[in-house]
Amino acid sequence: MTAIDPENWVLDRTFTEAYGLHLVSDSLIDADQYAPYSDSLIAACTSPATPITLSVVSGTLPPGLSLNATTGRVTGLTGDTTDVTLLIRASASGFANDQKQIHITVHAAAYLPGDQNGDRILNVQDIVDLIDYVFRAGDPPIPLNAADPNGDCESNIVDVVRLIDHVWRAGSFPLPGCLE
């Protein structure tokens, strides 16, 4: 990296410092339980054409999250609440590795998406209650967002199918709703 001060306002000399490979990121944004997650770890190399690989050296990402080693994207759908510190390594051929401790917290959700009766368990009773709410004007769940397990800001047959798929077929986990 070269620091330049053409008018000598701040610097009285210039210099060049080679950093080779550097893991730039210091942290990951916190996650919300049961919500889709996406953040990036960034590494830089003085040789832009050199591929950089990121890896978890110690610790484990929260369940449901994964690291793309080439892009640095951390994505997924979180499940359990947790608070972890990871040791992340950036490596590139011909350069010394760089590594940092990175922290991430998964905060507890106010409700379980798809949980119609508030017992924090997804089961057949939730399917029955959602069908009753959507098709027979039954009592709405509290919070109302629980009636939107596909997260499309509507409560309809698609939500019922999503909940059935998860409960009976171990399909995709319900998403946080957006009805409120």
C-alpha positions in Angstrom: 0.0 0.0 0.0 1.4 3.4 -0.9 0.5 6.6 1.1 0.8 9.7 -1.0 0.5 13.4 0.1 1.3 15.4 -3.0 1.3 18.8 -1.3 3.1 17.5 1.9 0.2 18.7 4.0 0.2 15.7 6.3 3.1 13.5 5.4 6.7 14.6 5.1 7.6 11.4 3.3 5.9 8.6 1.4 6.4 4.9 1.9 5.2 1.5 0.6 4.1 -1.3 2.9 3.3 -4.8 1.5 0.7 -6.6 3.5 0.4 -9.6 1.3 -2.7 -11.3 2.5 -5.1 -9.7 5.0 -8.3 -10.9 6.6 -10.1 -7.5 6.7 -13.3 -8.5 8.5 -13.4 -8.1 12.3 -16.9 -9.5 12.9 -20.1 -10.9 11.6 -23.4 -9.2 12.1 -25.6 -10.8 14.8 -28.3 -13.2 13.6 -32.0 -13.6 14.6 -33.2 -17.1 15.4 -35.3 -18.7 12.6 -34.5 -15.9 10.2 -32.5 -16.1 6.9 -29.0 -14.9 7.5 -26.4 -13.4 5.1 -23.1 -11.6 5.8 -19.6 -11.7 4.3 -16.1 -12.1 5.6 -13.7 -10.1 3.5 -10.0 -10.8 2.7 -7.6 -8.9 0.5 -4.4 -9.8 -1.3 -1.8 -7.6 -2.9 -2.0 -10.0 -5.9 -5.7 -9.5 -7.0 -5.6 -12.5 -9.3 -4.6 -14.9 -6.5 -7.6 -16.9 -5.2 -8.2 -16.6 -1.5 -9.7 -19.4 0.6 -11.5 -18.8 4.0 -11.9 -21.5 6.5 -13.0 -22.0 10.1 -9.9 -23.1 12.1 -11.5 -23.5 15.4 -15.0 -23.3 16.7 -18.2 -24.0 14.8 -20.6 -21.8 13.0 -24.1 -21.7 14.5 -26.3 -24.6 13.3 -27.9 -23.8 10.0 -25.1 -21.4 8.8 -22.3 -22.2 6.4 -19.3 -20.5 5.0 -18.6 -20.3 1.3 -14.8 -20.7 1.3 -14.2 -18.8 -2.0 -16.7 -15.9 -1.7 -16.6 -15.5 2.1 -20.4 -15.5 2.3 -21.9 -16.8 5.5 -25.5 -17.8 4.8 -28.3 -20.0 6.1 -31.3 -20.2 8.3 -30.5 -20.2 12.0 -32.1 -22.5 14.5 -30.7 -22.5 18.0 -29.7 -19.4 20.0 -26.0 -19.3 20.6 -23.0 -17.1 21.2 -19.8 -18.3 19.5 -16.3 -17.1 18.7 -14.6 -18.6 15.7 -11.0 -18.5 14.5 -11.2 -17.8 10.7 -8.2 -18.2 8.4 -7.5 -16.6 5.1 -5.1 -18.4 2.9 -3.7 -17.9 -0.6 -0.9 -19.6 -2.5 2.4 -17.9 -2.0 1.3 -15.7 0.9 1.5 -16.2 4.7 -1.9 -17.0 6.2 -3.9 -14.4 8.2 -6.4 -15.3 10.8 -8.7 -13.6 13.3 -11.2 -14.4 16.0 -14.7 -13.6 14.7 -17.7 -13.4 17.0 -21.4 -14.1 16.2 -24.5 -14.2 18.3 -27.9 -15.7 17.4 -30.6 -13.8 19.3 -33.8 -15.6 20.5 -36.8 -15.0 18.4 -39.9 -13.6 19.9 -42.0 -16.5 18.5 -41.5 -19.7 16.5 -42.6 -19.2 12.9 -45.6 -21.4 12.1 -46.4 -22.0 15.8 -50.1 -21.2 15.9 -50.9 -22.0 19.5 -47.7 -20.6 21.2 -46.4 -23.8 22.7 -43.0 -23.4 20.8 -43.5 -26.8 19.1 -44.5 -27.3 15.5 -46.9 -30.1 15.1 -50.3 -31.2 13.7 -52.2 -28.9 16.1 -50.5 -25.9 14.4 -51.6 -27.2 11.0 -55.2 -27.6 12.2 -55.2 -24.1 13.8 -53.8 -22.5 10.7 -56.4 -24.2 8.5 -59.1 -23.0 10.9 -57.7 -19.4 10.8 -57.2 -19.2 7.0 -60.4 -21.0 5.8 -62.9 -20.7 8.7 -62.1 -17.3 10.2 -60.8 -18.9 13.4 -58.8 -17.2 16.1 -55.6 -15.7 14.8 -52.3 -16.8 16.4 -50.4 -14.5 18.7 -48.4 -13.0 17.2 -50.2 -12.8 13.9 -46.9 -13.3 12.0 -47.0 -17.0 13.0 -49.8 -17.4 10.4 -47.3 -16.6 7.6 -44.8 -19.5 7.7 -43.6 -18.9 4.1 -42.8 -15.2 4.8 -44.7 -13.7 1.9 -46.7 -11.2 4.0 -50.0 -13.1 3.3 -51.8 -15.9 5.1 -53.2 -18.4 2.7 -53.1 -22.0 1.4 -49.4 -21.6 0.6 -48.7 -21.1 4.3 -50.7 -24.2 5.1 -48.8 -26.3 2.6 -45.4 -24.9 3.9 -46.4 -25.9 7.5 -47.6 -29.4 6.4 -44.4 -29.9 4.4 -42.3 -29.1 7.4 -44.3 -31.0 10.1 -45.0 -34.2 8.0 -42.1 -34.3 5.5 -39.3 -32.5 7.4 -39.4 -29.9 4.7 -38.0 -26.3 4.9 -38.3 -24.7 8.2 -41.0 -21.9 8.4 -39.8 -18.4 7.9 -40.6 -15.4 10.0 -43.9 -13.8 8.9 -44.5 -10.2 8.0 -48.3 -9.7 8.5 -47.8 -7.2 11.4 
